[in-house]
Amino acid sequence: MNYKYFLLPLLVIALFVSSCRKTDYAAVNSPAYLRVFNCLEFIPTLNNKDVPQPFLVFLIDPVTDDYGVPVSAATTGDFLKRRADWARPYPDAASNVLWQDEYPGTRRVLAAPVVNGYDLSSWAQVPSGKHRIIFRTRPLNDVPYFELDKAERGITLIDTTINLTAGEVYTMHALTEEYASQRPMMYLRNETFPKQPFADSMVYVNFYNLSAANFYALSLNVAPNIDLSNTKLRDTMNVYYSLSKRNNSIITALPGYRGIPMGPIIQSLEPKVAPYYSFPLFPDSSSNKIFTGNMCQMFGFYGPGYTPDNLTFPGFLPVGAYSAVIIGDYGESALGFYSPFKVKCDLRTGLVVSIHSGTTNPRSFATVNTVEYINRHFYITTIQRKYAPPVY
């Protein structure tokens, strides 16, 4: 008998079945939408050299043994390292990376849907209602948390309860509450952007200083130089924005968009939504209103008594007088010398999402963004609007 003719149909059937395999997710009744970031950092000293570093597991409604060690949980966000500078507006579904910048990150979970035109696929659906939340340390290895020996399952840093409302969008952080003690805390913000009447022609951004209490007073200063004007924000500063475009290697400020006031940024760990400010999606009058062209945005943070008009030499100002973050296609221009913080976000257009949509590649879309300053780091979260898929 010629077995190759017998096996060939079986092989075809196997390939067909495997290609049609899908992941089945349990439905979540009355879900809330949750995104979680680890914003803790380890500052080594002689006094804490034996303290576990903040590589975390995030647990919802854990079951613990008689010694308080978790043995299971309703939801597990494992391998949670410190968050990335940019929280992208979409998850990387094809990634098989183990250690996560956030939860759900690249995990295969039931994602939030499009809500009022906003793509919330970077948020996970979780049951609404009251829940116990634990953040616990874990080793830096590739063993899933509940497969670790109980002696390796770390210590609990945060143990609290929350109440989630169905249909609401939440952002959760593990933060440092007080700088001297390095005491951790859970921060939960109920986002409002899906309910606000935002225009498609404007880019929106709000600002938070989520640094630990006493960070400005107690943290060590970094000596300023021409590339690093300042990395510390006072507890209250004023925000101004500037928009520029790049042609070849030349960065040019857009007329009418240099040093425009927005509002204050205030150190607070109260989970209240900060006001949103905006700038036009197409500020360049020469734009074709389809693609903005290569752009960058700069947000300057000015201490009391300072403005863009009287700040002449930012590299030699006192600590806390000035800082800035520049976003997008800033290249290697001198503009970067005035910004100690740089975050690329969209490689061409910063806070604007530019992507193949319909028959146009690229096409630019307005976004909603959050800029968070936490203990000498800037983190940016971008939320994109629903857009038409590409046509090839």
C-alpha positions in Angstrom: 0.0 0.0 0.0 1.3 3.5 -0.9 1.0 5.3 2.5 1.8 8.8 1.1 -1.6 8.8 -0.7 -3.3 7.8 2.6 -1.5 10.3 4.8 -1.9 13.3 2.5 -5.6 13.9 3.2 -5.0 13.5 6.9 -2.2 16.1 6.7 -4.5 18.5 4.8 -7.2 18.1 7.4 -4.8 18.7 10.3 -3.5 21.8 8.7 -7.0 23.1 8.1 -8.0 22.4 11.7 -4.9 24.0 13.2 -5.3 27.1 11.0 -8.9 27.6 12.2 -8.0 27.2 15.9 -9.0 30.2 18.0 -8.6 31.3 21.6 -11.9 31.1 23.5 -12.3 33.7 26.2 -14.8 33.4 29.0 -17.4 36.2 28.7 -17.3 38.9 31.4 -20.7 40.0 32.6 -21.0 43.8 33.3 -17.3 44.4 32.7 -15.2 47.3 33.7 -12.0 48.1 31.7 -8.6 48.1 33.5 -5.0 48.9 32.5 -2.2 48.5 35.1 1.3 50.0 35.3 4.2 49.2 37.6 5.7 52.6 38.3 7.9 51.5 41.2 11.7 51.8 41.0 14.5 50.4 43.0 17.0 52.9 44.5 19.8 50.8 46.0 21.3 51.9 49.3 23.2 50.2 52.1 20.0 50.1 54.0 17.9 48.3 51.4 20.4 46.1 49.5 18.5 43.0 50.6 15.0 44.3 49.8 13.4 42.5 46.8 13.4 44.6 43.6 10.0 45.6 42.3 9.4 42.9 39.7 5.8 42.2 40.3 2.8 40.0 39.9 -0.6 41.7 40.0 -3.5 39.7 41.4 -7.3 40.3 41.5 -9.2 38.4 44.2 -6.3 36.1 45.2 -6.7 33.0 47.4 -4.0 32.7 50.0 -2.9 29.9 52.3 -2.6 30.0 56.1 0.6 32.0 55.8 -0.8 34.6 53.4 1.0 33.2 50.3 -1.2 33.4 47.2 -2.1 30.0 45.7 -4.5 31.2 43.0 -6.3 34.3 41.8 -9.3 35.2 39.6 -7.0 37.4 37.5 -3.2 37.2 37.3 -1.0 39.8 35.7 2.4 38.2 35.9 6.0 39.2 34.9 5.2 42.9 35.4 8.4 45.1 35.1 8.6 48.9 35.3 6.5 50.5 32.6 7.9 51.8 29.3 8.2 55.5 28.5 5.4 55.2 25.9 2.2 53.2 26.5 1.1 52.6 22.9 -2.5 52.9 21.7 -2.7 49.3 20.8 -1.4 45.9 22.1 1.2 43.9 20.2 -0.9 40.8 19.5 1.9 39.0 17.7 4.5 39.4 20.5 5.6 36.5 22.6 7.6 38.7 25.0 7.5 37.3 28.6 8.1 40.3 30.8 5.4 42.9 30.5 5.5 46.7 30.4 1.9 46.8 31.6 -1.2 44.7 32.2 -2.7 43.3 30.0 0.2 44.1 27.7 0.7 41.3 25.2 -1.3 38.8 27.3 -4.2 37.0 25.5 -7.1 38.4 27.5 -10.6 39.6 26.6 -9.8 43.2 25.6 -12.1 46.2 26.0 -14.0 47.2 22.9 -14.2 50.5 21.0 -16.0 52.9 23.3 -17.5 56.1 21.9 -15.0 55.9 19.0 -11.9 55.2 21.2 -9.9 52.0 20.7 -9.6 50.5 24.2 -7.9 47.2 23.1 -5.0 48.0 25.5 -7.4 47.7 28.5 -8.6 44.3 29.8 -12.2 43.5 30.6 -12.5 42.6 34.3 -15.6 41.9 36.4 -17.1 45.0 37.9 -17.8 45.2 41.6 -15.6 45.0 44.7 -12.3 43.3 44.5 -9.2 42.6 46.5 -6.0 43.8 44.8 -2.5 42.5 45.6 0.9 43.6 44.1 3.6 41.1 45.2 7.2 40.8 44.3 8.5 37.9 42.3 11.9 36.7 41.0 13.4 37.9 37.7 13.1 34.5 35.9 10.8 32.8 33.4 8.7 30.7 35.8 5.0 31.6 36.0 4.1 32.9 39.5 1.9 30.0 40.6 4.6 27.5 39.5 7.2 29.1 41.8 8.0 27.4 45.0 6.1 29.1 47.8 9.3 30.4 49.3 10.0 32.3 46.0 6.6 34.0 45.8 8.0 37.2 47.2 6.4 39.6 49.6 3.2 41.7 49.4 3.9 45.4 48.7 0.3 46.5 48.2 -2.9 44.8 49.5 -6.1 46.8 49.1 -9.7 46.7 47.9 -11.3 48.6 45.0 -14.8 49.0 43.6 -15.1 49.0 39.8 -18.2 50.3 38.0 -19.4 48.5 34.9 -18.6 50.2 31.7 -16.0 52.6 33.3 -12.4 52.9 32.1 -9.7 52.7 34.8 -5.9 53.3 34.9 -4.1 51.7 37.9 -0.5 52.4 39.0 1.7 50.9 41.6 3.4 54.1 42.9 5.7 55.2 45.7 3.7 57.1 48.2 6.5 58.8 50.2 10.0 59.3 49.0 12.0 58.8 52.2 10.3 55.5 53.3 9.7 54.3 49.7 6.3 53.2 50.8 4.3 51.7 47.9 0.6 52.4 47.2 -2.1 51.6 44.7 -3.5 54.5 42.6 -6.7 54.1 40.6 -8.0 56.8 38.2 -11.4 56.6 36.6 -10.8 58.0 33.1 -13.3 60.5 31.6 -12.0 60.8 28.0 -14.7 58.5 26.5 -17.4 60.8 27.9 -15.9 64.1 26.8 -16.9 65.9 23.6 -13.5 66.0 21.9 -13.1 67.2 18.3 -11.5 64.9 15.7 -9.5 67.9 14.5 -7.7 68.4 17.8 -5.0 66.5 19.8 -5.7 66.4 23.5 -3.3 66.0 26.4 -3.4 66.3 30.2 -0.6 66.3 32.8 0.1 64.6 36.1 2.9 64.8 38.6 2.6 61.5 40.4 5.9 61.8 42.2 6.2 60.5 45.8 5.5 63.0 48.6 8.7 64.8 49.5 10.4 63.8 46.2 11.4 67.3 45.3 12.8 68.2 48.7 14.6 64.9 49.5 15.8 63.5 46.2 19.4 64.3 45.1 19.9 67.0 42.4 21.6 66.3 39.1 24.1 68.9 38.1 22.7 70.7 35.0 24.7 71.0 31.8 24.0 72.0 28.2 22.2 68.7 27.5 20.4 68.3 30.8 18.8 71.6 31.9 16.8 70.0 34.7 15.2 66.7 35.6 13.3 67.7 38.7 9.8 69.3 38.7 8.6 71.5 41.6 5.3 70.5 43.2 3.6 73.2 41.1 4.8 74.3 37.6 3.3 75.8 34.5 3.1 74.0 31.2 3.8 75.6 27.8 3.8 73.8 24.4 5.7 74.3 21.1 5.2 72.5 17.8 7.8 72.0 15.2 8.2 70.1 11.9 11.2 68.4 10.3 12.3 68.8 6.7 15.3 66.6 6.0 17.5 67.3 9.0 16.2 70.8 9.8 13.7 71.3 12.7 11.6 74.4 12.2 9.2 75.9 14.7 5.7 76.3 13.3 4.6 80.0 13.2 2.3 80.8 16.1 3.0 77.6 18.0 6.0 78.4 20.2 5.7 78.7 24.0 1.8 78.5 24.1 0.5 78.3 27.7 -1.6 75.3 28.7 -2.0 75.2 32.5 -0.4 73.9 35.7 1.0 70.6 36.6 0.6 69.8 40.3 2.1 67.1 42.4 -0.8 65.0 43.8 -1.5 61.4 44.4 -5.3 62.0 44.5 -6.8 60.0 41.6 -8.6 62.9 40.0 -8.7 63.4 36.2 -6.6 66.5 35.3 -8.0 69.0 32.7 -7.3 68.3 29.1 -5.7 70.8 26.8 -5.5 70.7 23.0 -3.6 71.7 19.9 -4.6 71.3 16.2 -4.1 68.0 14.4 -2.9 70.0 11.3 -1.2 73.1 12.7 1.0 73.5 9.5 -0.9 75.6 7.0 1.0 74.0 4.2 -0.2 70.5 5.2 -2.5 68.6 2.9 -4.7 67.8 5.9 -4.1 64.0 5.4 -0.5 63.6 6.8 0.9 66.1 9.1 4.4 65.6 7.9 7.2 64.7 10.3 6.4 66.5 13.5 7.6 66.9 17.1 5.9 68.4 20.2 7.7 69.9 23.1 6.2 70.6 26.6 8.1 73.0 28.7 7.6 73.0 32.5 8.4 76.4 34.1 8.8 77.2 37.8 7.3 80.3 39.5 8.6 83.5 37.9 9.7 81.8 34.6 8.1 81.8 31.2 9.4 81.0 27.6 10.0 84.8 27.2 12.4 85.2 30.1 14.1 81.8 30.0 17.2 82.6 28.1 19.8 80.0 29.3 17.9 76.9 30.5 21.1 74.9 30.9 22.3 77.1 33.8 19.1 77.7 35.7 18.5 76.6 39.3 17.0 73.2 39.8 13.3 73.3 39.6 13.2 76.4 37.3 12.7 74.5 34.1 12.4 71.1 32.4 10.9 69.8 29.2 10.0 66.7 27.3 10.2 66.5 23.5 8.1 64.0 21.6 8.2 62.7 18.0 10.7 63.2 15.1 13.2 65.6 16.8 16.2 64.1 15.1 19.6 65.3 16.3 18.6 69.0 16.2 19.6 71.7 18.8 16.0 71.6 19.9 16.9 68.5 21.9 19.5 70.4 24.0 16.7 72.2 25.8 14.9 69.0 26.7 16.4 66.6 29.2 13.6 64.1 28.4 12.9 62.6 24.9 10.2 60.1 24.1 9.7 59.1 20.4 6.1 57.8 20.6 5.0 57.7 16.9 8.3 57.8 15.1 7.2 60.4 12.6 4.6 62.5 14.4 4.9 62.0 18.2 1.5 62.4 19.8 -0.3 62.1 16.4 -0.9 58.6 15.2 0.1 58.2 11.5 -0.9 54.9 9.9 -2.1 53.3 6.7 -5.8 53.9 6.6 -8.0 53.3 3.5 -6.0 53.9 0.4 -3.8 56.5 2.2 -0.4 55.7 3.7 0.3 57.4 5.9 -2.8 59.2 7.3 -2.7 61.2 10.5 -5.3 60.9 13.3 -5.8 62.9 16.4 -5.4 61.2 19.8 -5.9 61.7 23.5 -2.8 61.6 25.6 -1.7 61.6 29.2 1.7 62.8 30.3 2.8 61.6 33.7 5.9 62.8 35.6 7.0 60.3 38.3 10.2 60.7 40.3 12.4 62.0 37.5 10.8 60.0 34.7 8.2 61.0 32.0 5.7 58.5 30.9 3.2 59.0 28.1 0.0 57.1 27.3 -1.7 57.6 23.9 -5.3 56.6 23.1 -6.2 56.4 19.4 -9.5 56.8 17.7 -11.1 54.1 15.6 -10.0 54.5 11.9 -10.8 52.7 8.6 -8.5 49.7 8.0 -6.0 49.8 5.2 -6.9 49.1 1.6 -4.2 47.5 -0.5 
